[in-house]
Amino acid sequence: MVIRGHTLNDIIRETLDENKSTPSTANDRQEGGTHYKQLTIQPWDYIVANDLGYLEGNVVKYVTRWQTKGNGVQDLLKARHYLDKLLEVNNGN
């Protein structure tokens, strides 16, 4: 198979070569900023270690990063939105 002048084997080999230079774990890199890398414990590690669900996890994520991102108040509002939904789900409203 040839794609734009490259064989499939060439594409696979190039991809593997590129991945050799990338960090070995997801915690070694961050997509879109550095606001988590500077933390002692990354939010997703805390979320996984404590078996938190989606709603709780997003509250943790947004509260953790609110002071390190450009519009921190927006992150607090997002955290409150997820917390409101969590309360709604658990109160049967």
C-alpha positions as CSV (number, residue, x, y, z in Angstrom):
1,M,0.0,0.0,0.0
2,V,1.3,3.4,-0.9
3,I,0.1,6.6,0.7
4,R,1.3,9.9,-0.8
5,G,4.5,8.3,-1.9
6,H,5.2,6.4,1.3
7,T,4.6,2.7,1.9
8,L,2.7,1.6,4.9
9,N,5.9,0.2,6.4
10,D,7.6,3.5,5.9
11,I,4.8,5.3,7.8
12,I,4.8,2.8,10.6
13,R,8.6,3.0,10.9
14,E,8.5,6.8,11.0
15,T,5.8,6.7,13.7
16,L,7.8,4.3,15.8
17,D,10.9,6.4,15.4
18,E,8.9,9.6,16.5
19,N,7.5,7.8,19.5
20,K,11.0,6.8,20.7
21,S,11.7,10.5,21.5
22,T,8.4,11.0,23.3
23,P,8.1,10.5,27.1
24,S,7.3,7.0,28.2
25,T,4.3,7.8,30.4
26,A,1.4,10.1,30.1
27,N,2.5,12.0,33.2
28,D,5.8,12.8,31.5
29,R,4.0,15.0,29.0
30,Q,1.0,17.3,29.0
31,E,-1.1,18.3,26.0
32,G,-2.0,22.0,26.0
33,G,0.0,23.7,28.7
34,T,2.0,23.0,31.9
35,H,-0.6,23.7,34.6
36,Y,-0.6,20.0,35.8
37,K,3.1,19.1,35.4
38,Q,4.1,21.5,38.1
39,L,2.0,19.7,40.7
40,T,3.3,17.1,43.2
41,I,0.3,14.9,42.5
42,Q,-1.5,15.2,39.2
43,P,-5.3,15.3,39.4
44,W,-5.8,12.2,37.3
45,D,-3.5,10.2,39.6
46,Y,-5.5,11.4,42.7
47,I,-8.8,10.6,40.8
48,V,-7.7,7.1,39.9
49,A,-6.2,6.3,43.3
50,N,-9.4,7.3,45.0
51,D,-11.7,5.7,42.5
52,L,-13.6,8.9,41.9
53,G,-16.3,9.1,39.2
54,Y,-16.5,11.4,36.3
55,L,-18.3,14.2,38.1
56,E,-16.1,14.1,41.2
57,G,-13.0,13.9,39.1
58,N,-13.9,17.0,37.2
59,V,-14.5,18.9,40.4
60,V,-11.0,17.9,41.5
61,K,-9.5,18.8,38.2
62,Y,-10.9,22.3,38.0
63,V,-10.4,23.2,41.6
64,T,-6.8,22.0,41.3
65,R,-5.9,24.1,38.3
66,W,-7.9,27.3,38.8
67,Q,-5.0,29.4,40.1
68,T,-2.6,28.3,37.3
69,K,-4.7,28.9,34.2
70,G,-5.5,32.2,32.5
71,N,-9.1,32.5,33.5
72,G,-9.2,30.8,36.9
73,V,-12.6,32.0,37.9
74,Q,-14.0,30.2,34.9
75,D,-12.5,26.9,36.2
76,L,-14.2,27.5,39.6
77,L,-17.5,28.0,37.8
78,K,-16.9,24.7,35.9
79,A,-16.1,23.0,39.2
80,R,-19.3,24.3,40.7
81,H,-21.3,23.2,37.6
82,Y,-20.0,19.6,38.1
83,L,-20.7,19.8,41.8
84,D,-24.2,21.0,41.2
85,K,-24.8,18.0,38.9
86,L,-23.3,15.7,41.5
87,L,-25.7,17.1,44.1
88,E,-28.6,16.8,41.7
89,V,-27.8,13.2,40.9
90,N,-27.4,12.2,44.5
91,N,-30.4,14.2,45.8
92,G,-32.7,12.8,43.1
93,N,-33.5,16.2,41.7
